[in-house]
Amino acid sequence: MNAIGRFVETPLEESPLAIRGLSAGYGGLPAVLDADVTVAPAALTAIIGPNGAGKSTLLKAVLGLIPRQAGQVTFWGMPLVQARSRIAYVPQRASVDWGFPVTVMDVALQGLHREIGLLRPIRAHHRARAQQALERVGLAELAHRQIGALSGGQQQRVFLARALAQGADLFLLDEPLAGVDAATEDAILAVLRALRDEGRTVVAVHHDLSTVAAWFDRAVLLNRRVLAEGPVGLALTARTLQGAYGGRLPAEAGGLR
């Protein structure tokens, strides 16, 4: 891997997500090339980079949502098929059909589908767990509202509640803080920090360089290739950012120089 800076302290078999030589894309064209990442446990990690850098593609390839062209991915040293129940995914809000006739509670219950099983009844303890997840993201009073009637920030939170109901150990989120209001931002960050403090691992695609240092513990800097990874203050420097953003630092990177 042609990384400018790499600060990895976690053994491969202990990493909740370890990526080696991953290439992936669409229509045979790679959007991510030869990516190596070793995610540290019990940390908030941001995947950061310019538009079109392959950030969402990386997450989708890791989860098998798009085919990999090359490379290997393990979770705690295991393949995806063995670790899937321990992994929760929160997609971009724009990728969801918000006109689908389901309620907020229905979405939260989706996090329990592996436990409930196909065509089996949803029991009171399942609903209680889904309700607890909704309470955690501040949506308990909206449990019976149709998802299309929610605000943008509420829509973002309902899929976080689905992930919480699952009880996962690794949370992969695609732009969870994009386009939300300040109250939703604070609510989501409080949940993510609490998950970290509970010993869980959070990896989130993020777009705002100005907030990375305040909100995240670690960063993966990506522009088709992984250019740096590690603690934010070590991974995101003037040199690595110039490598990712074509030699010209974005204005919002001022606090990271």
C-alpha positions as CSV (number, residue, x, y, z in Angstrom):
1,M,0.0,0.0,0.0
2,N,1.3,3.4,-0.9
3,A,0.3,5.1,2.3
4,I,1.8,8.4,3.3
5,G,1.2,7.8,7.0
6,R,0.1,4.7,8.9
7,F,-0.1,4.3,12.6
8,V,-1.5,0.9,13.4
9,E,-1.3,-0.7,16.9
10,T,-4.0,-3.4,16.7
11,P,-3.0,-7.0,15.8
12,L,-4.9,-8.3,12.8
13,E,-6.8,-11.0,14.6
14,E,-8.0,-8.5,17.3
15,S,-9.2,-5.9,14.8
16,P,-13.0,-5.7,14.4
17,L,-12.4,-4.9,10.8
18,A,-9.2,-5.6,8.9
19,I,-8.9,-4.9,5.2
20,R,-6.0,-6.1,3.0
21,G,-5.4,-5.2,-0.6
22,L,-9.1,-4.4,-1.3
23,S,-10.1,-3.1,-4.7
24,A,-13.7,-2.5,-5.6
25,G,-15.8,-0.3,-7.9
26,Y,-18.7,-0.3,-10.4
27,G,-18.9,-1.6,-14.0
28,G,-15.4,-3.0,-13.8
29,L,-13.9,0.4,-12.9
30,P,-12.2,0.5,-9.5
31,A,-13.2,3.3,-7.1
32,V,-11.0,1.9,-4.3
33,L,-7.5,0.6,-5.0
34,D,-5.4,-1.8,-2.9
35,A,-6.8,-0.5,0.4
36,D,-5.3,-1.6,3.7
37,V,-7.1,-0.7,6.9
38,T,-6.8,-2.1,10.5
39,V,-9.7,-0.7,12.6
40,A,-8.9,-0.3,16.3
41,P,-11.5,-1.7,18.8
42,A,-13.6,0.5,21.1
43,A,-12.9,3.6,19.1
44,L,-14.7,6.1,16.8
45,T,-13.0,6.0,13.4
46,A,-13.8,8.4,10.6
47,I,-13.3,7.6,6.9
48,I,-12.5,11.0,5.4
49,G,-11.6,12.2,2.0
50,P,-12.7,14.3,-1.0
51,N,-15.9,13.8,-2.9
52,G,-15.6,10.7,-5.2
53,A,-12.7,9.3,-3.1
54,G,-14.5,5.9,-2.7
55,K,-15.5,6.2,1.0
56,S,-19.0,4.7,0.6
57,T,-17.7,2.1,-1.9
58,L,-15.2,0.9,0.7
59,L,-17.9,0.3,3.2
60,K,-20.2,-1.5,0.7
61,A,-17.4,-3.7,-0.5
62,V,-16.5,-4.6,3.1
63,L,-20.1,-5.8,3.6
64,G,-20.4,-7.6,0.3
65,L,-23.0,-5.2,-1.0
66,I,-20.9,-4.7,-4.1
67,P,-18.4,-7.3,-5.4
68,R,-14.7,-7.0,-4.5
69,Q,-12.3,-7.0,-7.4
70,A,-9.4,-8.1,-5.1
71,G,-8.4,-8.3,-1.5
72,Q,-9.5,-9.8,1.8
73,V,-11.7,-8.6,4.7
74,T,-11.9,-10.1,8.2
75,F,-13.8,-9.2,11.3
76,W,-12.0,-10.3,14.5
77,G,-10.0,-12.6,12.3
78,M,-13.2,-14.2,10.8
79,P,-14.9,-13.9,7.4
80,L,-18.1,-11.9,7.1
81,V,-20.3,-15.0,7.1
82,Q,-19.1,-15.9,10.6
83,A,-19.3,-12.4,12.0
84,R,-22.4,-10.9,10.3
85,S,-24.6,-11.0,13.4
86,R,-22.1,-8.8,15.2
87,I,-22.1,-6.1,12.5
88,A,-24.6,-3.3,12.0
89,Y,-24.8,-1.1,9.0
90,V,-26.5,2.3,8.7
91,P,-26.8,3.4,5.0
92,Q,-27.0,6.9,3.6
93,R,-30.4,8.4,4.1
94,A,-30.6,9.2,0.4
95,S,-30.5,5.5,-0.4
96,V,-33.7,4.6,1.5
97,D,-37.2,4.4,0.1
98,W,-38.9,6.7,2.6
99,G,-42.3,6.2,0.9
100,F,-42.4,2.5,2.0
101,P,-45.4,2.0,4.3
102,V,-43.6,1.0,7.6
103,T,-43.5,2.7,10.9
104,V,-40.6,3.8,13.1
105,M,-41.2,0.7,15.3
106,D,-41.2,-1.5,12.2
107,V,-37.7,-0.3,11.2
108,A,-36.3,-0.7,14.8
109,L,-37.6,-4.2,14.8
110,Q,-35.7,-5.0,11.7
111,G,-32.6,-5.0,13.8
112,L,-33.9,-8.2,15.5
113,H,-34.8,-10.1,12.3
114,R,-32.1,-12.7,12.8
115,E,-33.3,-13.4,16.4
116,I,-37.0,-13.3,15.5
117,G,-36.7,-15.5,12.4
118,L,-38.7,-15.8,9.3
119,L,-42.5,-15.7,9.7
120,R,-42.3,-16.1,13.5
121,P,-44.3,-13.8,15.8
122,I,-42.9,-10.6,17.2
123,R,-43.1,-11.0,21.0
124,A,-43.3,-8.4,23.7
125,H,-39.6,-8.6,24.6
126,H,-38.7,-7.9,21.0
127,R,-40.8,-4.8,21.0
128,A,-39.4,-3.8,24.4
129,R,-35.8,-3.9,23.0
130,A,-36.8,-2.0,19.9
131,Q,-38.5,0.6,22.1
132,Q,-35.3,0.9,24.2
133,A,-33.3,1.6,21.0
134,L,-35.8,4.3,20.0
135,E,-35.6,5.9,23.4
136,R,-31.8,6.0,23.1
137,V,-32.0,8.0,19.9
138,G,-34.9,10.2,21.1
139,L,-37.7,8.7,18.9
140,A,-39.7,6.7,21.5
141,E,-42.8,9.0,21.1
142,L,-42.8,8.6,17.3
143,A,-42.8,4.8,17.3
144,H,-46.0,4.5,15.4
145,R,-45.3,7.3,12.8
146,Q,-44.7,6.3,9.2
147,I,-41.1,6.8,8.3
148,G,-41.8,9.2,5.4
149,A,-43.4,11.6,7.8
150,L,-40.2,12.1,9.8
151,S,-37.8,15.0,9.4
152,G,-34.4,14.3,7.8
153,G,-32.7,14.2,11.2
154,Q,-35.3,11.8,12.6
155,Q,-34.9,9.6,9.6
156,Q,-31.2,9.3,10.2
157,R,-31.8,8.4,13.8
158,V,-34.4,5.7,13.1
159,F,-31.8,3.6,11.2
160,L,-29.4,4.1,14.0
161,A,-32.1,2.7,16.3
162,R,-32.3,-0.3,14.1
163,A,-28.6,-0.9,14.5
164,L,-28.8,-0.4,18.3
165,A,-31.7,-3.0,18.5
166,Q,-29.4,-5.5,16.8
167,G,-26.9,-5.3,19.7
168,A,-23.9,-5.3,17.4
169,D,-20.3,-4.9,18.3
170,L,-19.2,-3.2,15.1
171,F,-21.2,-0.3,13.7
172,L,-20.6,0.8,10.1
173,L,-22.3,4.1,9.2
174,D,-22.4,5.9,5.9
175,E,-22.5,9.7,6.3
176,P,-24.6,9.6,9.6
177,L,-24.1,13.3,10.2
178,A,-24.6,14.6,6.7
179,G,-27.4,17.2,6.4
180,V,-28.7,16.9,9.9
181,D,-29.6,19.8,12.3
182,A,-27.5,20.6,15.4
183,A,-29.9,18.7,17.8
184,T,-29.7,15.6,15.7
185,E,-26.0,15.9,15.4
186,D,-25.6,16.1,19.1
187,A,-28.0,13.1,19.7
188,I,-26.2,10.9,17.2
189,L,-22.7,11.8,18.6
190,A,-23.9,11.1,22.1
191,V,-25.0,7.6,21.1
192,L,-21.8,6.9,19.2
193,R,-19.6,8.0,22.1
194,A,-21.7,5.9,24.5
195,L,-21.2,2.8,22.2
196,R,-17.4,3.4,22.2
197,D,-17.4,3.8,26.0
198,E,-19.3,0.4,26.2
199,G,-16.4,-1.2,24.3
200,R,-18.1,-1.2,20.8
201,T,-16.5,0.0,17.6
202,V,-17.8,2.6,15.3
203,V,-16.6,3.4,11.8
204,A,-18.3,6.2,10.0
205,V,-17.9,7.8,6.6
206,H,-17.6,11.5,7.3
207,H,-17.3,14.6,5.1
208,D,-16.4,17.5,7.4
209,L,-12.7,18.0,8.1
210,S,-13.3,20.7,10.5
211,T,-15.1,18.4,13.0
212,V,-13.0,15.2,12.7
213,A,-10.6,16.0,15.6
214,A,-13.4,17.0,17.9
215,W,-15.7,14.0,17.2
216,F,-13.5,11.1,16.3
217,D,-10.6,9.2,17.9
218,R,-9.0,7.9,14.7
219,A,-9.2,8.5,10.9
220,V,-8.7,6.7,7.7
221,L,-7.8,9.2,4.9
222,L,-8.9,7.9,1.5
223,N,-8.6,9.1,-2.0
224,R,-9.1,5.9,-4.0
225,R,-6.1,4.6,-2.0
226,V,-5.6,4.7,1.7
227,L,-3.2,7.6,2.3
228,A,-3.1,7.5,6.1
229,E,-4.7,5.9,9.1
230,G,-4.3,6.2,12.8
231,P,-5.1,8.7,15.6
232,V,-6.6,11.8,14.1
233,G,-3.7,14.0,15.1
234,L,-1.1,11.7,13.5
235,A,-3.1,10.6,10.4
236,L,-4.4,14.0,9.3
237,T,-1.5,16.4,8.8
238,A,-0.7,19.0,6.2
239,R,1.3,16.5,4.3
240,T,-1.3,13.7,4.2
241,L,-4.2,16.1,3.5
242,Q,-2.3,17.6,0.6
243,G,-1.8,14.1,-0.8
244,A,-5.5,13.4,-0.5
245,Y,-6.8,16.8,-1.8
246,G,-4.5,17.4,-4.6
247,G,-2.0,19.6,-3.0
248,R,-4.5,22.3,-1.9
249,L,-5.9,22.1,1.6
250,P,-9.6,22.7,2.0
251,A,-10.5,25.7,4.1
252,E,-12.1,23.6,6.8
253,A,-8.8,21.8,7.4
254,G,-7.3,24.8,9.2
255,G,-7.5,23.1,12.6
256,L,-5.6,20.1,11.4
257,R,-2.6,21.8,10.0
